[in-house]
Amino acid sequence: MIGNLTPFELLIFVPVALLLLCVPAIVAYRRKVERLWLVVVVSLIGTTTGLLWFVALYMAMTMRTRTDDGTPLNASGPTTA
């Protein structure tokens, strides 16, 4: 199937495929998750199987986030009244 693609079709297909593979890392970066590196590693390993790509996307959407100063955003801690 890929052997039958014209150079123009490859020029369109390759960037779209690479962008799709980067979606979990982009989501994790935009959400400011604590372990961005873990999402990137699972996403890169998951590109060969496809299944781990969905795991990386799930991780990116559900992992704990952090604020700009590095403290967890959704961590429970002492509250001041």
Backbone hydrogen bonds in HBPLUS format (Angstrom, degrees):
<---DONOR---> <-ACCEPTOR-->    atom                        ^
c    i                          cat <-CA-CA->   ^        H-A-AA   ^      H-
h    n   atom  resd res      DA  || num        DHA   H-A  angle D-A-AA Bond
n    s   type  num  typ     dist DA aas  dist angle  dist       angle   num
A0004-ASN N   A0001-MET O   3.21 MM   3  5.49 150.2  2.30 103.3 111.6     1
A0005-LEU N   A0002-ILE O   3.20 MM   3  5.40 166.9  2.22 109.8 113.2     2
A0010-LEU N   A0006-THR O   2.99 MM   4  6.31 156.6  2.04 155.6 162.6     3
A0011-LEU N   A0007-PRO O   2.92 MM   4  6.11 146.0  2.04 141.2 150.7     4
A0012-ILE N   A0008-PHE O   3.18 MM   4  6.51 133.5  2.40 138.4 149.6     5
A0012-ILE N   A0009-GLU O   3.19 MM   3  5.17 132.8  2.42  93.8 106.1     6
A0013-PHE N   A0009-GLU O   2.78 MM   4  5.95 163.6  1.81 152.2 157.6     7
A0014-VAL N   A0010-LEU O   3.03 MM   4  5.80 175.1  2.03 147.6 149.2     8
A0017-ALA N   A0013-PHE O   2.92 MM   4  6.06 158.7  1.96 153.8 160.1     9
A0018-LEU N   A0014-VAL O   2.95 MM   4  6.15 161.6  1.99 154.0 158.9    10
A0019-LEU N   A0015-PRO O   2.92 MM   4  6.05 155.4  1.98 145.0 151.7    11
A0020-LEU N   A0016-VAL O   2.97 MM   4  6.16 154.8  2.04 145.5 152.4    12
A0021-LEU N   A0017-ALA O   3.01 MM   4  6.25 150.2  2.10 145.3 153.1    13
A0022-CYS N   A0018-LEU O   3.17 MM   4  6.37 132.0  2.42 137.3 149.0    14
A0022-CYS N   A0019-LEU O   3.16 MM   3  5.14 134.4  2.38  94.9 107.4    15
A0023-VAL N   A0020-LEU O   3.33 MM   3  5.38 163.9  2.35 103.8 108.5    16
A0026-ILE N   A0022-CYS O   2.96 MM   4  6.17 157.0  2.01 158.8 166.4    17
A0027-VAL N   A0023-VAL O   2.88 MM   4  6.06 165.3  1.91 161.2 164.6    18
A0028-ALA N   A0024-PRO O   2.96 MM   4  6.11 162.7  1.99 147.3 152.3    19
A0029-TYR N   A0025-ALA O   2.92 MM   4  6.03 154.1  1.99 142.4 149.7    20
A0030-ARG N   A0026-ILE O   2.91 MM   4  6.09 162.5  1.94 150.7 155.3    21
A0031-ARG N   A0027-VAL O   2.95 MM   4  6.12 147.5  2.06 146.6 155.4    22
A0032-LYS N   A0028-ALA O   3.00 MM   4  5.96 116.0  2.42 133.2 148.3    23
A0033-VAL N   A0028-ALA O   3.16 MM   5  5.53 165.1  2.19 150.7 155.2    24
A0032-LYS N   A0029-TYR O   3.15 MM   3  4.96 144.4  2.28  94.8 105.5    25
A0066-ARG N   A0032-LYS O   2.86 MM  34  5.83 140.7  2.01 157.0 166.4    26
A0034-GLU N   A0064-ARG O   2.97 MM  30  6.05 151.4  2.05 159.2 156.8    27
A0038-LEU N   A0035-ARG O   3.15 MM   3  5.47 130.0  2.41 103.2 114.8    28
A0040-VAL N   A0036-LEU O   3.04 MM   4  6.35 159.1  2.09 154.3 160.3    29
A0041-VAL N   A0037-TRP O   2.96 MM   4  6.16 160.8  2.00 148.5 153.4    30
A0042-VAL N   A0038-LEU O   2.98 MM   4  6.14 170.8  1.99 151.7 154.4    31
A0043-SER N   A0039-VAL O   2.89 MM   4  5.94 152.7  1.97 142.9 151.4    32
A0044-LEU N   A0040-VAL O   2.89 MM   4  6.10 157.4  1.95 149.4 155.0    33
A0045-ILE N   A0041-VAL O   2.95 MM   4  6.16 163.5  1.98 153.9 158.3    34
A0046-GLY N   A0042-VAL O   2.78 MM   4  5.76 147.1  1.88 139.5 150.0    35
A0050-GLY N   A0046-GLY O   2.73 MM   4  5.43 160.9  1.76 155.0 161.7    36
A0054-PHE N   A0051-LEU O   3.15 MM   3  5.49 125.7  2.46 103.7 115.3    37
A0055-VAL N   A0051-LEU O   3.27 MM   4  6.68 147.6  2.38 139.4 148.7    38
A0056-ALA N   A0052-LEU O   2.83 MM   4  6.07 154.9  1.89 146.0 152.1    39
A0057-LEU N   A0053-TRP O   2.94 MM   4  6.23 152.1  2.02 144.1 151.9    40
A0058-TYR N   A0054-PHE O   2.93 MM   4  6.12 155.5  1.99 143.4 149.9    41
A0059-MET N   A0055-VAL O   2.84 MM   4  6.09 158.0  1.89 149.6 156.1    42
A0060-ALA N   A0056-ALA O   2.88 MM   4  6.08 156.3  1.94 145.8 152.3    43
A0061-MET N   A0057-LEU O   3.11 MM   4  6.33 140.8  2.27 140.3 150.0    44
A0062-THR N   A0058-TYR O   3.04 MM   4  6.16 129.5  2.31 143.9 156.8    45
A0062-THR N   A0059-MET O   3.25 MM   3  5.26 138.8  2.43  96.5 107.6    46
A0063-MET N   A0059-MET O   2.93 MM   4  5.53 143.5  2.06 155.2 155.2    47
A0073-LEU N   A0065-THR O   2.81 MM   8  5.33 160.5  1.85 116.9 123.5    48
A0067-THR N   A0071-THR O   2.75 MM   4  5.53 161.2  1.78 162.2 166.9    49
A0070-GLY N   A0067-THR O   3.15 MM   3  5.40 162.7  2.19 109.9 114.2    50
